[in-house]
Amino acid sequence: MSSGSSSATSASNASKSDNKTVVSEAETDPFQGLDVSRLSAEDVVARTRLLDNEIKIMKNDIVRISHETQSTRDRIKDNKEKIKVNKTLPYLVSNVIELFDLDPQGEED
């Protein structure tokens, strides 16, 4: 008896998960199930304009992001060069001076 009810429960769970995937696919694709032949010519033109605008926006985003990436790479390269230069030990150059404390009273003697 329990095996029959468990198989019915698993079948209902499977159908629920299938419904969830169908709903999630419909949410991600706004044109799913859209029959273009039923739309008027103006609607098709309007939708193509919308898609063209979205494509332009995405292309601009790609160009902007690639430019930001390149500038970041250039800054990283410059900073690595600066670090390399600053890691090298400088040549030590100095002058040694010996100071004598001359006592003016001692010179008179």
PLY file of the C-alpha trace (Angstrom):
ply
format ascii 1.0
element vertex 109
property float x
property float y
property float z
element edge 108
property int vertex1
property int vertex2
end_header
0.00 0.00 0.00
2.71 2.47 0.91
4.68 1.74 -2.27
1.73 2.81 -4.45
1.32 6.09 -2.61
5.06 6.84 -2.75
5.14 6.37 -6.52
2.16 8.70 -6.90
3.91 11.28 -4.71
7.12 11.07 -6.73
5.14 11.42 -9.97
3.41 14.55 -8.68
6.77 16.00 -7.54
8.22 15.35 -10.99
5.34 17.14 -12.68
5.74 20.10 -10.30
9.45 20.40 -11.13
8.63 20.24 -14.86
6.17 23.09 -14.42
8.81 25.16 -12.64
11.26 24.74 -15.50
8.64 25.76 -18.03
7.79 28.85 -16.00
11.46 29.80 -15.57
12.09 29.43 -19.32
9.09 31.62 -20.08
10.38 34.27 -17.69
13.82 34.40 -19.31
12.59 34.55 -22.93
9.93 37.23 -23.44
9.38 36.14 -27.05
8.73 32.49 -26.26
5.46 31.34 -27.78
5.19 34.56 -29.81
3.96 33.93 -33.32
5.46 36.60 -35.54
2.97 35.86 -38.30
0.14 37.09 -36.06
1.78 40.46 -35.42
1.20 43.48 -37.57
4.02 44.91 -39.64
4.29 47.90 -37.29
4.67 45.62 -34.29
7.41 43.63 -36.01
9.23 46.84 -36.97
8.88 48.17 -33.41
10.25 44.95 -31.95
13.19 44.92 -34.36
13.98 48.52 -33.36
13.89 47.52 -29.71
16.22 44.61 -30.41
18.55 46.82 -32.45
18.68 49.33 -29.59
19.46 46.58 -27.10
22.21 45.29 -29.40
23.73 48.79 -29.63
23.63 49.17 -25.86
25.30 45.80 -25.36
27.98 46.59 -27.95
28.67 49.90 -26.20
28.95 48.04 -22.91
31.42 45.62 -24.47
33.56 48.47 -25.80
33.44 50.32 -22.48
34.34 47.22 -20.46
37.17 46.27 -22.81
38.54 49.82 -22.56
38.36 49.69 -18.76
40.07 46.30 -18.80
42.88 47.56 -21.02
43.44 50.66 -18.90
43.52 48.53 -15.76
46.07 46.20 -17.38
48.20 49.20 -18.33
48.09 50.54 -14.77
49.03 47.12 -13.40
51.95 46.93 -15.83
53.16 50.42 -14.83
52.85 49.61 -11.14
54.81 46.37 -11.57
57.57 48.30 -13.32
57.63 50.86 -10.51
57.85 48.09 -7.93
60.70 46.48 -9.85
62.59 49.78 -10.00
62.04 50.46 -6.31
63.22 46.98 -5.32
66.70 47.56 -6.74
69.22 48.70 -4.19
70.50 52.19 -4.76
74.20 52.91 -5.00
75.39 54.36 -1.74
77.23 57.60 -2.22
78.37 59.57 0.74
81.04 61.91 1.94
82.87 61.27 5.14
83.78 64.37 7.05
85.69 64.38 10.28
84.92 67.27 12.54
87.48 68.40 15.03
86.43 70.24 18.09
89.02 72.93 18.32
89.36 74.64 21.61
90.24 78.28 21.00
91.90 78.51 24.44
94.16 75.55 23.72
95.55 77.15 20.55
96.88 80.15 22.44
99.15 78.03 24.59
0 1
1 2
2 3
3 4
4 5
5 6
6 7
7 8
8 9
9 10
10 11
11 12
12 13
13 14
14 15
15 16
16 17
17 18
18 19
19 20
20 21
21 22
22 23
23 24
24 25
25 26
26 27
27 28
28 29
29 30
30 31
31 32
32 33
33 34
34 35
35 36
36 37
37 38
38 39
39 40
40 41
41 42
42 43
43 44
44 45
45 46
46 47
47 48
48 49
49 50
50 51
51 52
52 53
53 54
54 55
55 56
56 57
57 58
58 59
59 60
60 61
61 62
62 63
63 64
64 65
65 66
66 67
67 68
68 69
69 70
70 71
71 72
72 73
73 74
74 75
75 76
76 77
77 78
78 79
79 80
80 81
81 82
82 83
83 84
84 85
85 86
86 87
87 88
88 89
89 90
90 91
91 92
92 93
93 94
94 95
95 96
96 97
97 98
98 99
99 100
100 101
101 102
102 103
103 104
104 105
105 106
106 107
107 108
